[in-house]
């Protein structure tokens, strides 16, 4: 993507759906068929859905929005987000605009290494000594085991991935006795990698049994992908945070205090991280990836110290500006699975100009950080409900039967009255229609 593109699209939300779609199509160089996939004209069809899941009976659609204003590593990016919750896309776009004033996001990521686990039980007499002897035997055979994994690695190995390391973790006190856990670290390149690593684990499991003299039970990847993290950082000038009632310095202080609350208290951290995942999940879903796996990894990582905490950090720098950072496991792929089956997922990757799974993970991390800022800023200044309820009012107006220009008229009257309820929407609509 060249710098002649800009993700700054003032008034984008005021345009019609067709106009917004056309703008994005021009931005990304979408074909007519690709643009139609976004509009649901030739997107995922029932026949494709029938091959994707068991007992398919139809298709369930979600709104696909575009987050604007993102500047990531000095590149402008428009970001597709599949989500049903009101205000998320608008909020993250506004937060990205604030980060943009500080130079945008700086991102990085680890090599795409996944962890596979092999559970070995009934080792010798079940003593700690027997387990440690078995662990030593596994490590003595590490080179041959890794070679065997790579021998069946197929396209992933050909593209530069494959087995990277073997680790052992004795678990001596469990409810079923001592066990040895063998970790296979596997570079999956641009794939999420679940199928590849599970195949590798099952292939070497018999050898692990022979080496340890134990019995292998589970052979499965871990969704705590702490070898495959993505990070994003950014700065917001204090002057950009000024509100009608609060100075920029006041808002910076309030946001740092809010961040400290989430770091210290798991009850707050749960909601804090949920706000992060509002943005993360929406991009993961739009790109055809497994949002459940990403959720599991994120929350497990948030509890890695033994206490559930925030995935982000917020602080004031020496110049008085606000700085934020996020680090979290992000195992996503751009080959295989729904990513290459779902037409809209392919278009979403094209809009973001995705060239690698690592690039996608970094964009998702930036979205998570921006989404976190948006929620905290609302909480620490005007309160979360003001912006959220305006968007919620749109849903209520549409549910009441409003369409076209009537939607905004119903919304504005409900908001001005502070009465955002279905029955009031129906009354206003009846009055407007005469």
TIRO-313540 format. One record per residue (C-alpha): residue number from 1; residue in three letters; chain; x, y, z. Coordinates in steps of 0.25 Angstrom, whole numbers, always signed. Each point is the difference from the previous one (the first is absolute). Example, Ala and Ser with C-alpha at 12.3 -4.5 7.8 and 13.67 -1.06 7.14 Angstrom:
<rs>
 resi resn chain     x     y     z
    1  Ala     A   +49   -18   +31
    2  Ser     A    +6   +14    -2
</rs>
This chain:
<rs>
 resi resn chain     x     y     z
    1  Unk     A    +0    +0    +0
    2  Unk     A    +6   +13    -4
    3  Unk     A    +0   +13    +8
    4  Unk     A   -10    +7   -10
    5  Unk     A   -11    -8    +7
    6  Unk     A    -5    +6   +13
    7  Unk     A    -9    -6   +10
    8  Unk     A    -5   +14    +4
    9  Unk     A   -13    +0    -6
   10  Unk     A    -8   +12    +7
   11  Unk     A   -15    -1    -1
   12  Unk     A    +1   -15    -4
   13  Unk     A   -11    -4    +9
   14  Unk     A    -9   +11    -6
   15  Unk     A    +0    -7   -14
   16  Unk     A   -10   -11    -4
   17  Unk     A    +4   -14    +1
   18  Unk     A    +2    -1   -15
   19  Unk     A    +9   +12    +0
   20  Unk     A    +9    -5   +11
   21  Unk     A    +1   -14    -7
   22  Unk     A    +4    +7   -13
   23  Unk     A   +11    +8    +8
   24  Unk     A    +6   -12    +6
   25  Unk     A    -1    -7   -13
   26  Unk     A    +8   +11    -7
   27  Unk     A   +10    +0   +12
   28  Unk     A    +3   -15    -1
   29  Unk     A    -2    -2   -15
   30  Unk     A   -11   -10    +2
   31  Unk     A    -7    -6   -12
   32  Unk     A   -15    +1    -2
   33  Unk     A    -1   -15    +5
   34  Unk     A    +8    +3   +13
   35  Unk     A    -8   +13    +3
   36  Unk     A   -13    -9    -2
   37  Unk     A    +5   -10   +10
   38  Unk     A    +1   +11   +10
   39  Unk     A   -15    +4    -3
   40  Unk     A    -4   -14    +1
   41  Unk     A    -4    -2   -14
   42  Unk     A   +10   -11    -4
   43  Unk     A    +6    -2   +14
   44  Unk     A    +0   -13    +8
   45  Unk     A   -12    -8    -5
   46  Unk     A    -8   -12    +6
   47  Unk     A    +8   -10    -9
   48  Unk     A   +13    +5    +6
   49  Unk     A    -5    +1   +14
   50  Unk     A    -5   -15    -1
   51  Unk     A   +15    -4    -2
   52  Unk     A    +5    +9   +11
   53  Unk     A    -8    -6   +12
   54  Unk     A    -9   -12    +3
   55  Unk     A   -15    +1    -1
   56  Unk     A    +0   +13    -7
   57  Unk     A   -14    +6    -2
   58  Unk     A    +4   +14    -5
   59  Unk     A    +9   +12    +2
   60  Unk     A    +1   +10   +12
   61  Unk     A    +5   +14    -4
   62  Unk     A    +7   +11    +8
   63  Unk     A    +2   +14    -4
   64  Unk     A   +13    +3    -6
   65  Unk     A    +5   +14    +3
   66  Unk     A   +13    +7    -3
   67  Unk     A    +9    +7   +11
   68  Unk     A    +7   +12    -6
   69  Unk     A   +12    +9    +5
   70  Unk     A   +10   -11    +2
   71  Unk     A   +14    +3    -2
   72  Unk     A    +9   -12    +3
   73  Unk     A   +15    +0    -2
   74  Unk     A    -2   +12    -8
   75  Unk     A   -10    -7    -9
   76  Unk     A   -15    +4    -2
   77  Unk     A    -9   -12    +2
   78  Unk     A   -15    -1    -1
   79  Unk     A    -5   -12    +9
   80  Unk     A   -12    -8    -2
   81  Unk     A    -8    -4   +13
   82  Unk     A   -11   -10    +1
   83  Unk     A    -8    +3   +12
   84  Unk     A   -14    +3    +4
   85  Unk     A    +2    +9   +12
   86  Unk     A    -3   +14    -2
   87  Unk     A   +11   +11    +1
   88  Unk     A   +12    -9    -1
   89  Unk     A    +4    +4   -14
   90  Unk     A    -2   +15    +3
   91  Unk     A    +7    -1   +13
   92  Unk     A   +12    -7    -5
   93  Unk     A    +1    +9   -12
   94  Unk     A    +0   +12    +9
   95  Unk     A   +11    -6    +9
   96  Unk     A    +8    -3   -12
   97  Unk     A    -1   +15    -4
   98  Unk     A    +6    +4   +14
   99  Unk     A   +11   -10    -2
  100  Unk     A    +3    +6   -14
  101  Unk     A    +2   +13    +6
  102  Unk     A   +12    -6    +8
  103  Unk     A    +6    -7   -12
  104  Unk     A    -9   -12    -1
  105  Unk     A    +3   -14    +5
  106  Unk     A   +13    -7    +1
  107  Unk     A    -2   -15    -1
  108  Unk     A    +8   -13    +1
  109  Unk     A    -2   -15    +1
  110  Unk     A    +7   -13    +3
  111  Unk     A    +3   -11   -10
  112  Unk     A   -13    -8    -2
  113  Unk     A    +4   -11   +10
  114  Unk     A   -11    -9    +5
  115  Unk     A    +0   -10   +12
  116  Unk     A    -4   -14    -1
  117  Unk     A    -2    -9   +13
  118  Unk     A    +2   -15    +2
  119  Unk     A    -5    -5   +13
  120  Unk     A    +8   -12    +5
  121  Unk     A    -5    -8   +12
  122  Unk     A    +3   -14    +7
  123  Unk     A   +15    +3    -1
  124  Unk     A    +8   -11    +8
  125  Unk     A    -5    -1   +14
  126  Unk     A    -6   +14    -1
  127  Unk     A   +11    +7    +9
  128  Unk     A    +6   +13    -2
  129  Unk     A   +13    -7    -3
  130  Unk     A    -7    -8   -11
  131  Unk     A    -6   +12    -7
  132  Unk     A   +13    +8    +0
  133  Unk     A    +8   -12    -6
  134  Unk     A   -11    -1   -11
  135  Unk     A    +1   +15    -2
  136  Unk     A   +15    -1    -2
  137  Unk     A    -2   -12   -10
  138  Unk     A    -9    +9    -8
  139  Unk     A   +10   +11    +0
  140  Unk     A   +11    -9    -4
  141  Unk     A    -8    -4   -12
  142  Unk     A    -4   +14    -4
  143  Unk     A    +7    +1   -13
  144  Unk     A    -6   -12    -6
  145  Unk     A   -14    +3    +5
  146  Unk     A    +1   +14    -7
  147  Unk     A    +6    -6   -12
  148  Unk     A   -12   -10    -1
  149  Unk     A   -10   +12    +2
  150  Unk     A    +6    +7   -11
  151  Unk     A    +0   -12    -9
  152  Unk     A   -15    +1    -1
  153  Unk     A    -1   +15    +1
  154  Unk     A    -4    +2   -15
  155  Unk     A    -3   +14    -5
  156  Unk     A    +3    +6   +13
  157  Unk     A   +14    -5    +1
  158  Unk     A    +2    +3   -15
  159  Unk     A    -4   +15    +3
  160  Unk     A   +11    +1   +12
  161  Unk     A    -9    -5   +11
  162  Unk     A    +0   -13    +8
  163  Unk     A    +5    -5   +14
  164  Unk     A    +9    +9    +7
  165  Unk     A    +2    -6   +14
  166  Unk     A    -5   -10   +10
  167  Unk     A    -2    +3   +15
  168  Unk     A    -4    -9   +12
  169  Unk     A    -9    +4   +12
  170  Unk     A    -1   -10   +11
  171  Unk     A   -13    +1    +8
  172  Unk     A    +2    -8   +12
  173  Unk     A   -12    +3    +8
  174  Unk     A   -13    -1    -7
  175  Unk     A   -13    -7    +4
  176  Unk     A    +4   -12    -9
  177  Unk     A   +14    -1    +4
  178  Unk     A   +13    +5    -6
  179  Unk     A    +1    +2   -15
  180  Unk     A   +10    +6   -10
  181  Unk     A    -5   +10   -10
  182  Unk     A    +8    +1   -13
  183  Unk     A    +0   +14    -7
  184  Unk     A    +2    +0   -15
  185  Unk     A    +3   +14    -5
  186  Unk     A    -4    +1   -14
  187  Unk     A    +1   +12   -10
  188  Unk     A   -12    +0    -8
  189  Unk     A    +3   +12    -9
  190  Unk     A   -12    +7    -6
  191  Unk     A   -10   -11    +5
  192  Unk     A    -7    +0   +13
  193  Unk     A    +6   -14    +1
  194  Unk     A    -9    -8    +8
  195  Unk     A    -2   -11   -10
  196  Unk     A   +15    -1    -3
  197  Unk     A    +5    +0   +15
  198  Unk     A   -11   -11    +4
  199  Unk     A    +4    -8   -12
  200  Unk     A   +15    +1    +5
  201  Unk     A    -4    -4   +14
  202  Unk     A    -7   -12    -4
  203  Unk     A   +11    -5    -9
  204  Unk     A   +11    +1   +11
  205  Unk     A    -9    -5   +12
  206  Unk     A    +4   -15    -2
  207  Unk     A   +15    +4    +0
  208  Unk     A    -3    +8   +13
  209  Unk     A    -6   -13    +6
  210  Unk     A   +12    -8    -4
  211  Unk     A   +10   +10    +5
  212  Unk     A    -7    +2   +14
  213  Unk     A    -6   -13    +2
  214  Unk     A   -13    +7    +4
  215  Unk     A   -14    +1    -6
  216  Unk     A    -4   +12    -9
  217  Unk     A   -14    +6    +2
  218  Unk     A    -2   +14    -6
  219  Unk     A    +7    +5   -12
  220  Unk     A    -5   +14    -3
  221  Unk     A    +4   +14    -2
  222  Unk     A    +0   +11   +11
  223  Unk     A    -8   +13    -3
  224  Unk     A    +9    +7   +10
  225  Unk     A    +9    +4   -11
  226  Unk     A   +10    +8    +8
  227  Unk     A   +11    -3   -10
  228  Unk     A    -9    +7   -10
  229  Unk     A    -3   +14    +5
  230  Unk     A    -3   +13    -7
  231  Unk     A    +3   +14    +6
  232  Unk     A    -5   +14    -3
  233  Unk     A    +4   +13    +7
  234  Unk     A    -4   +14    -3
  235  Unk     A    +0   +15    +6
  236  Unk     A   -11   +10    +1
  237  Unk     A    +3   +15    +2
  238  Unk     A    -7    +5   +13
  239  Unk     A    -5   +11    -8
  240  Unk     A    -8   -10    -9
  241  Unk     A    -8    -5   +12
  242  Unk     A    -5   +13    +5
  243  Unk     A   -15    +0    +2
  244  Unk     A   -10   +11    +3
  245  Unk     A    +1    -2   +15
  246  Unk     A   +14    -6    +1
  247  Unk     A   +14    +4    -4
  248  Unk     A    +9    -9    -7
  249  Unk     A    +8    -3   +12
  250  Unk     A   -12    -3    +8
  251  Unk     A    -4   -10   -10
  252  Unk     A   +14    -6    -1
  253  Unk     A    -1    -2   +15
  254  Unk     A   -13    -6    +0
  255  Unk     A    +4   -10   -10
  256  Unk     A   +12    -4    +7
  257  Unk     A    -8    -2   +12
  258  Unk     A   -10    -9    -7
  259  Unk     A   +11    -8    -6
  260  Unk     A    +6    -2   +14
  261  Unk     A   -13    -5    +5
  262  Unk     A    -1   -11   -11
  263  Unk     A   +14    -4    +3
  264  Unk     A    -3    -2   +15
  265  Unk     A   -14    -5    +0
  266  Unk     A    -5   -13    -7
  267  Unk     A   -14    +5    +0
  268  Unk     A    +3   +12    -7
  269  Unk     A   +10    -7    -9
  270  Unk     A   -10    -9    -5
  271  Unk     A    -9   +11    -6
  272  Unk     A   +13    +8    -4
  273  Unk     A    +5   -12    -8
  274  Unk     A   -14    -2    -6
  275  Unk     A    +0   +14    -6
  276  Unk     A   +14    -4    -6
  277  Unk     A    -6   -13    -6
  278  Unk     A   -12    +8    -6
  279  Unk     A   +10    +5   -10
  280  Unk     A    +9   -12    -1
  281  Unk     A   -11   -10    -2
  282  Unk     A    -7    +9   -11
  283  Unk     A   +13    +0    -8
  284  Unk     A    +2   -15    +3
  285  Unk     A   -14    -4    -5
  286  Unk     A    +1    +9   -12
  287  Unk     A   +13    -6    -5
  288  Unk     A    -6   -14    +2
  289  Unk     A    +8    -4   +12
  290  Unk     A    -3    -8   +13
  291  Unk     A    -5   +11   +10
  292  Unk     A    -2   -10   +11
  293  Unk     A   +14    -5    -1
  294  Unk     A    +5   +15    +1
  295  Unk     A    -9    +2   +12
  296  Unk     A    +5   -12    +7
  297  Unk     A   +14    +4    -2
  298  Unk     A    -2   +15    +4
  299  Unk     A    -7    -3   +13
  300  Unk     A   +10   -11    +4
  301  Unk     A   +11    +9    -3
  302  Unk     A    -6   +11    +9
  303  Unk     A    +0   -10   +11
  304  Unk     A   +15    -5    -2
  305  Unk     A    +5    +7   +13
  306  Unk     A   -11    -8    +8
  307  Unk     A    -9   +12    +1
  308  Unk     A    -9    +4   -12
  309  Unk     A    +5   +14    -4
  310  Unk     A    -1   +10   -12
  311  Unk     A    +6    -3   -14
  312  Unk     A    +3   +15    -1
  313  Unk     A    +9   +10    +7
  314  Unk     A    -2   +15    +1
  315  Unk     A    +9   +10    +5
  316  Unk     A    +4   +15    -1
  317  Unk     A   +13    +3    -7
  318  Unk     A   +10   +11    +4
  319  Unk     A    -7   +10    -9
  320  Unk     A   -14    -2    +6
  321  Unk     A    -5    -8   -11
  322  Unk     A    -8   -13    +1
  323  Unk     A    +7   -13    -5
  324  Unk     A    -6   -14    -1
  325  Unk     A    +5   -14    -3
  326  Unk     A    -6   -13    -2
  327  Unk     A    +6   -14    -1
  328  Unk     A    -8   -13    -2
  329  Unk     A    +0   -13    -7
  330  Unk     A    -6    +1   -14
  331  Unk     A    +0   -13    -8
  332  Unk     A    -6    +3   -13
  333  Unk     A    +2    -5   -14
  334  Unk     A    -2    +5   -15
  335  Unk     A    +0   -14    -6
  336  Unk     A    -9   -12    +2
  337  Unk     A   -13    -1    +8
  338  Unk     A   -12   +10    -2
  339  Unk     A   +11   +11    -4
  340  Unk     A    +0    -6   -14
  341  Unk     A   -14    -5    +0
  342  Unk     A    -8   +12    +4
  343  Unk     A    -1   +10   -12
  344  Unk     A    -1   +12   +10
  345  Unk     A   +12    -4    +8
  346  Unk     A    +9    +0   -13
  347  Unk     A    -5   +14    -3
  348  Unk     A    +2    +4   +14
  349  Unk     A   +15    -4    -1
  350  Unk     A    +1    +7   -13
  351  Unk     A    -5   +13    +6
  352  Unk     A   +10    +0   +11
  353  Unk     A   +11    -4   -11
  354  Unk     A    +4   -12    +9
  355  Unk     A   +13    -7    -5
  356  Unk     A    +3    -9   +12
  357  Unk     A    -7    -5   +13
  358  Unk     A    +9    +8    +8
  359  Unk     A    -4   +13    -6
  360  Unk     A   -15    -4    +2
  361  Unk     A    +3    -3   +15
  362  Unk     A    +7   +14    +2
  363  Unk     A   -12    +7    -7
  364  Unk     A    -9    -7   +10
  365  Unk     A    +9    +4   +12
  366  Unk     A    -1   +14    -4
  367  Unk     A   -15    -1    -1
  368  Unk     A    -1    -6   +14
  369  Unk     A    +8   +12    +6
  370  Unk     A    -8   +10    -7
  371  Unk     A   -13    -7    +4
  372  Unk     A    +5    +0   +14
  373  Unk     A    +3   +15    +0
  374  Unk     A   -14    +3    -6
  375  Unk     A    -7    -7   +12
  376  Unk     A    +9    +5   +11
  377  Unk     A    -1   +15    -6
  378  Unk     A   -15    -1    +0
  379  Unk     A    -1    -6   +14
  380  Unk     A   +10   +10    +6
  381  Unk     A    -7   +12    -7
  382  Unk     A   -14    +1    -5
  383  Unk     A    -4   -14    +5
  384  Unk     A    -1   -13    -9
  385  Unk     A   -15    +2    -3
  386  Unk     A    +0   +13    -8
  387  Unk     A    +6    -5   -12
  388  Unk     A    -5   -14    +1
  389  Unk     A   -14    +4    +2
  390  Unk     A    +0    +8   -12
  391  Unk     A    +4   -12    -9
  392  Unk     A   -10    -8    +8
  393  Unk     A   -11    +9    -3
  394  Unk     A    +3    -2   -15
  395  Unk     A    -3   -15    +2
  396  Unk     A   -13    +3    +8
  397  Unk     A    -5   +10   -11
  398  Unk     A    +2   -11   -11
  399  Unk     A    -7   -10    +8
  400  Unk     A   -11    +9    +2
  401  Unk     A    -2    +1   -15
  402  Unk     A    +8   +12    -4
  403  Unk     A    +8    +1   -13
  404  Unk     A    +8   +10    -8
  405  Unk     A    +0   +14    +5
  406  Unk     A   -10    -4   +11
  407  Unk     A   +10    -8    +7
  408  Unk     A    +9   +12    +4
  409  Unk     A   -13    +9    +3
  410  Unk     A    -5   -11   +10
  411  Unk     A   +14    -1    +6
  412  Unk     A    +2   +15    +2
  413  Unk     A   -13    +2    +7
  414  Unk     A    +2   -12    +9
  415  Unk     A   +14    +5    +4
  416  Unk     A    -5   +14    +2
  417  Unk     A   -11    -5    +9
  418  Unk     A    +9   -10    +7
  419  Unk     A   -10   -10    -2
  420  Unk     A    +6   -12    -9
  421  Unk     A   -11   -10    +1
  422  Unk     A    -7    -9   -11
  423  Unk     A   -14    +6    +4
  424  Unk     A    +5   +14    -1
  425  Unk     A    +6    -3   -14
  426  Unk     A   -13    -5    -5
  427  Unk     A    -7   +12    +5
  428  Unk     A   +10   +10    -6
  429  Unk     A    -1    -8   -13
  430  Unk     A   -15    +1    -1
  431  Unk     A    +0   +15    +2
  432  Unk     A   +11    +2   -11
  433  Unk     A    -8    -9    -9
  434  Unk     A   -13    +8    +3
</rs>
